[in-house]
Amino acid sequence: MPRPVKWRRVEFIPKQTYFLPCSHGKCNRFSEIEEIQLKVEELEAMRLKDIEGLNQEECAEKMEISRQTFQNIIDEARKKVAQALIEGKAISVGGGHYTRNICKFRCKACGGETEFSYEQKQRICKCCGSAELTCSRRRCSAACEEAGEIED
């Protein structure tokens, strides 16, 4: 069984999610044009590296992934953008395996740690099945603090 995909933490969700090539200043969205899907985490990787100017290690740390995973994501993102520009394809931003908040939860019953995205409503310890979990991170989101899930 393959390992589950780790959530990629993103800080930026774009308001503009569709980019269309224009010919001689005229854009026709209704014409038959191929499009490329750029995942949200791919856009985040480009933002951190190319706009924020962070090094690979800092980017990977911000996204809470390994450096190799970060490199794979940014390579794929840059390939897609280059292909869209060269071949005149539209770019649609959306989808992927990302979250805005990832928290590590410690089980009160067995002491095991499990990661959950804040979006996951049902949190059960993967070791013992207990629902008695507390967020064990210091730099956690306000959402966990408000829910009373921060460990002292």
PLY file of the C-alpha trace (Angstrom):
ply
format ascii 1.0
element vertex 152
property float x
property float y
property float z
element edge 151
property int vertex1
property int vertex2
end_header
0.00 0.00 0.00
1.52 3.38 -0.96
2.29 5.96 1.65
-0.44 8.64 1.99
0.34 12.04 0.47
1.43 14.52 3.13
-0.57 17.73 3.34
1.28 20.74 1.87
0.86 23.93 3.90
0.06 27.04 1.88
-0.31 30.63 3.05
-1.63 32.12 -0.18
-4.81 31.23 -2.05
-5.09 33.25 -5.29
-8.16 35.35 -6.06
-7.46 35.08 -9.79
-7.49 31.42 -10.77
-7.66 31.52 -14.55
-5.15 33.01 -16.97
-5.86 33.16 -20.66
-3.41 33.89 -23.47
-4.36 36.77 -25.75
-3.47 37.24 -29.40
-2.85 40.82 -30.54
-4.51 42.21 -27.40
-7.75 40.27 -27.89
-8.82 37.44 -25.62
-11.56 35.02 -26.48
-12.36 32.81 -23.52
-15.01 30.93 -25.44
-12.68 29.61 -28.11
-11.39 26.08 -27.93
-8.17 26.51 -25.99
-6.24 23.89 -24.10
-5.56 24.54 -20.46
-3.02 23.42 -17.92
-4.01 22.76 -14.31
-1.58 24.36 -11.83
-2.10 23.01 -8.31
-2.37 25.46 -5.41
0.75 24.02 -3.76
2.68 24.44 -7.02
1.77 28.12 -7.11
2.75 28.43 -3.44
6.15 26.87 -4.16
6.80 29.41 -6.94
5.61 32.28 -4.73
7.93 31.33 -1.88
10.99 30.69 -4.06
10.60 33.22 -6.88
8.67 36.08 -5.25
9.65 35.84 -1.57
13.23 34.84 -2.48
13.53 32.10 0.14
16.04 29.29 -0.27
14.86 25.72 -0.84
15.22 24.70 2.80
13.19 27.70 4.03
10.49 27.04 1.43
10.24 23.37 2.38
10.04 24.30 6.06
7.22 26.81 5.43
5.27 24.24 3.42
6.09 21.54 6.02
7.48 19.10 3.47
10.92 17.69 2.68
13.38 19.58 0.48
13.13 16.86 -2.16
9.33 17.09 -2.22
9.59 20.87 -2.50
12.00 20.50 -5.43
9.65 18.07 -7.17
6.69 20.44 -6.70
8.49 23.54 -7.98
9.99 21.67 -10.94
6.51 20.53 -11.99
5.06 24.02 -11.49
7.74 25.71 -13.59
7.36 23.10 -16.33
3.60 23.72 -16.49
3.97 27.53 -16.61
6.67 27.34 -19.29
4.56 24.94 -21.35
1.53 27.26 -21.10
3.56 30.29 -22.19
5.30 28.53 -25.07
2.29 26.61 -26.37
-0.29 29.35 -25.75
-2.35 27.37 -23.25
-4.56 28.76 -20.49
-3.57 28.21 -16.86
-6.20 27.18 -14.34
-5.14 27.29 -10.68
-6.84 24.93 -8.29
-6.88 21.54 -6.70
-3.99 19.67 -5.19
-3.31 18.26 -1.75
-2.89 21.30 0.44
-4.12 22.84 3.65
-3.84 26.22 5.27
-3.40 24.67 8.72
-1.67 21.47 9.73
-1.50 20.60 13.38
0.18 17.77 15.24
-2.15 16.24 17.79
-1.02 14.23 20.81
-3.25 11.46 22.08
-4.12 11.73 25.78
-4.67 7.96 25.97
-1.46 6.57 24.41
0.77 9.64 23.90
1.08 9.02 20.16
1.30 11.94 17.71
-0.76 12.28 14.55
-0.99 15.09 11.99
-4.35 16.43 10.87
-5.33 19.38 8.76
-7.67 21.75 10.53
-10.21 21.05 7.79
-10.52 17.44 9.02
-13.44 17.46 11.43
-13.11 13.91 12.77
-9.76 13.38 14.50
-9.01 9.93 15.86
-5.64 8.63 17.07
-4.14 6.31 14.46
-2.43 4.26 17.18
-5.26 3.50 19.61
-8.44 4.96 18.08
-9.04 7.46 20.88
-10.72 10.79 20.13
-9.03 12.47 23.14
-6.48 14.55 21.22
-4.81 17.90 21.89
-2.82 20.08 19.52
0.85 19.89 20.52
2.24 22.74 18.41
3.38 26.06 19.77
2.82 28.06 16.56
-0.62 26.66 15.97
-3.51 28.43 14.33
-6.01 30.53 16.20
-8.62 27.95 15.22
-7.08 25.31 17.51
-6.66 27.86 20.29
-10.34 28.84 20.06
-11.43 25.20 20.06
-9.41 24.61 23.24
-7.22 22.01 21.57
-3.84 23.55 22.48
-1.71 21.55 24.92
-0.21 23.52 27.83
0 1
1 2
2 3
3 4
4 5
5 6
6 7
7 8
8 9
9 10
10 11
11 12
12 13
13 14
14 15
15 16
16 17
17 18
18 19
19 20
20 21
21 22
22 23
23 24
24 25
25 26
26 27
27 28
28 29
29 30
30 31
31 32
32 33
33 34
34 35
35 36
36 37
37 38
38 39
39 40
40 41
41 42
42 43
43 44
44 45
45 46
46 47
47 48
48 49
49 50
50 51
51 52
52 53
53 54
54 55
55 56
56 57
57 58
58 59
59 60
60 61
61 62
62 63
63 64
64 65
65 66
66 67
67 68
68 69
69 70
70 71
71 72
72 73
73 74
74 75
75 76
76 77
77 78
78 79
79 80
80 81
81 82
82 83
83 84
84 85
85 86
86 87
87 88
88 89
89 90
90 91
91 92
92 93
93 94
94 95
95 96
96 97
97 98
98 99
99 100
100 101
101 102
102 103
103 104
104 105
105 106
106 107
107 108
108 109
109 110
110 111
111 112
112 113
113 114
114 115
115 116
116 117
117 118
118 119
119 120
120 121
121 122
122 123
123 124
124 125
125 126
126 127
127 128
128 129
129 130
130 131
131 132
132 133
133 134
134 135
135 136
136 137
137 138
138 139
139 140
140 141
141 142
142 143
143 144
144 145
145 146
146 147
147 148
148 149
149 150
150 151
